[in-house]
């Protein structure tokens, strides 16, 4: 195994590791997500991978998603917008939309 192959494999492991750490709630709630949401798990994982691929720092984007999810969790107490959607899932969707549709952020 060459050093380049090892670096490539380590990069894949760390990316998947970060995905699993950040989106653990998604894995636990996969069946319930499919029952109560029109967004399926494969589309959600694609959005999460797009976020990580677009980021210059995978750790930083993971922390940003986690922070937004935490803010959302506290906001849920004030408003009952969509109590069925987990905050981490909502954060992934919002950040993915901001990435693909920058006009929604504002000028």
SULTA-V55549 format. One record per backbone hydrogen bond with DSSP energy under -1.0 kcal/mol. NH is the residue of the N-H (numbers start at 0). CO is the residue of the C=O. If there is no record, write none. Layout:
NH	CO
NH	CO
//
This chain:
5	1
6	2
7	3
8	4
9	5
10	6
11	7
12	8
13	9
14	10
15	11
16	12
17	13
18	14
19	15
20	16
21	17
22	18
26	22
27	23
28	24
32	28
33	29
34	30
35	31
36	32
43	39
44	40
45	41
46	42
47	43
48	44
49	45
50	46
51	47
52	48
53	49
54	50
60	56
61	57
62	58
63	59
64	60
65	61
66	62
67	63
68	64
69	65
70	66
71	67
72	68
73	69
74	70
75	71
78	74
84	81
89	85
90	86
91	87
92	88
93	89
94	90
95	91
96	92
97	93
98	94
99	95
100	96
103	100
104	101
//
